[in-house]
Amino acid sequence: MTAVKGRRSRSDRDLVEASTDPDRTDARLDPAATATPQRRLGDVVVDLGFADRGIVEATVALARATRGHPELAVGASPRGSLALLKLARCKAVVAGRDFVVLDDVKAVAAPALAHRLVLRPELWVRRVSAEDVVREVLAAVPTPRAEDIPSAR
């Protein structure tokens, strides 16, 4: 890791883990108003949607792979990893599970990442979409085997 203005920078994985774990967030804000039902639901998703380290690393690897993709001018930032993991957690909770599986990540990868990507201009003529690139990245990036990921806490 590199130092920036005397501070140690975080890896993508550290950023995603810290941002999605309510016990590890760096900033605490006093509420300006009472929580809305949607906000409370978001808290439930974070509490219930357990993501094993292998799942977190897979989300980071997928977003990182977009950054070096030859068809993209701009890939997904670490916030893309965070959005991907949050959306996968939501999918797991809606499916009635309190843990995320790799299929959750794959199912929501295009909606979570495609709008964050900027295609190289010449690809518009070929009608390549950001969703196409996400699907290509999903196929190319190694993900953990299902048996290597615990199914629950």
C-alpha positions in Angstrom: 0.0 0.0 0.0 1.1 3.5 -0.7 1.2 6.5 1.7 -0.9 9.5 0.7 -0.2 12.7 2.8 1.0 10.6 5.7 -2.0 8.2 5.6 -2.0 4.6 4.5 -4.2 4.1 1.5 -6.7 1.3 1.6 -6.9 -1.6 -0.9 -10.2 -2.0 -2.8 -11.1 -5.0 -0.6 -10.5 -3.0 2.6 -12.7 -0.2 1.3 -15.5 -2.5 0.4 -15.3 -4.4 3.7 -15.1 -1.3 5.8 -18.0 0.4 4.0 -20.3 -2.6 4.3 -19.6 -3.6 7.9 -21.4 -1.3 10.3 -18.9 -2.0 13.0 -16.0 -0.9 10.8 -17.2 2.3 9.2 -14.9 5.3 9.7 -17.5 8.0 9.9 -20.5 8.2 12.2 -23.1 10.8 11.6 -25.8 12.0 13.9 -29.2 11.5 12.3 -30.9 14.7 11.1 -34.2 12.9 11.0 -35.7 9.6 12.0 -34.9 6.6 9.8 -37.2 6.0 6.9 -38.5 2.5 6.2 -36.1 2.3 3.2 -33.1 3.2 5.4 -34.1 0.6 8.0 -34.4 -2.0 5.2 -30.9 -1.1 4.0 -29.6 -1.7 7.5 -31.3 -5.1 7.6 -29.7 -6.0 4.3 -26.2 -5.1 5.6 -26.9 -7.1 8.8 -28.4 -10.1 7.1 -26.6 -10.3 3.8 -23.4 -12.0 5.1 -20.7 -12.0 2.4 -17.7 -14.4 2.9 -14.2 -13.0 2.2 -14.2 -15.0 -1.1 -17.3 -13.2 -2.3 -15.9 -9.8 -1.3 -12.7 -10.6 -3.2 -14.7 -11.7 -6.2 -16.6 -8.4 -6.3 -13.4 -6.5 -6.1 -11.8 -8.6 -8.8 -14.7 -8.0 -11.1 -14.6 -4.3 -10.7 -10.8 -4.1 -10.9 -10.9 -6.2 -14.2 -13.0 -3.5 -15.8 -10.2 -0.9 -15.2 -7.8 -2.6 -17.5 -10.3 -3.8 -20.0 -9.1 -2.8 -23.6 -12.6 -1.8 -24.7 -13.1 0.7 -21.8 -11.9 4.3 -21.5 -12.9 4.2 -17.8 -13.6 1.1 -15.7 -15.5 0.7 -12.4 -14.0 2.4 -9.3 -13.8 0.8 -5.9 -17.3 2.2 -5.3 -18.4 -0.1 -8.1 -17.2 -3.0 -6.0 -19.2 -1.6 -3.1 -22.3 -1.2 -5.1 -22.0 -4.7 -6.5 -21.7 -6.2 -3.1 -24.6 -4.3 -1.7 -26.8 -5.3 -4.6 -25.7 -8.9 -4.2 -26.7 -8.7 -0.5 -30.1 -7.3 -1.5 -30.6 -10.2 -3.9 -29.7 -12.7 -1.2 -32.1 -11.2 1.3 -34.9 -11.1 -1.3 -34.2 -14.7 -2.1 -34.7 -15.5 1.6 -31.1 -16.1 2.5 -28.9 -14.4 5.1 -25.7 -15.0 3.0 -24.5 -14.1 -0.4 -23.6 -16.7 -3.0 -21.6 -16.2 -6.2 -24.7 -16.5 -8.3 -26.1 -13.4 -6.5 -23.0 -11.4 -7.6 -23.2 -12.7 -11.1 -26.9 -11.9 -11.4 -26.5 -8.3 -10.4 -23.1 -7.5 -12.0 -24.5 -5.8 -15.1 -26.9 -3.5 -13.3 -24.3 -2.6 -10.6 -21.4 -2.0 -12.9 -22.5 -1.2 -16.5 -23.6 2.4 -15.9 -20.2 3.1 -14.3 -18.2 2.1 -17.4 -17.2 4.4 -20.2 -16.7 2.7 -23.5 -14.0 3.8 -26.0 -15.8 5.9 -28.5 -15.1 3.7 -31.5 -17.0 0.8 -29.9 -20.3 2.7 -30.1 -20.2 2.2 -33.8 -19.8 -1.6 -33.3 -22.8 -1.5 -30.9 -20.8 -2.9 -28.0 -22.6 -2.1 -24.8 -21.3 -1.8 -21.3 -23.4 -4.8 -20.4 -21.5 -6.8 -23.0 -18.2 -5.8 -21.4 -19.5 -6.8 -17.9 -20.6 -10.2 -19.2 -17.1 -10.6 -20.9 -15.4 -9.7 -17.6 -17.6 -12.2 -15.7 -16.6 -14.9 -18.0 -12.9 -14.1 -17.8 -12.3 -13.3 -14.2 -11.6 -16.3 -12.0 -14.1 -16.5 -9.2 -14.0 -18.8 -6.1 -15.4 -22.3 -6.4 -18.7 -22.7 -4.6 -17.3 -25.4 -2.3 -14.6 -22.9 -1.2 -17.2 -20.4 0.1 -19.0 -21.2 3.3 -22.8 -21.0 2.7 -23.6 -19.4 6.1 -21.9 -17.8 9.1 
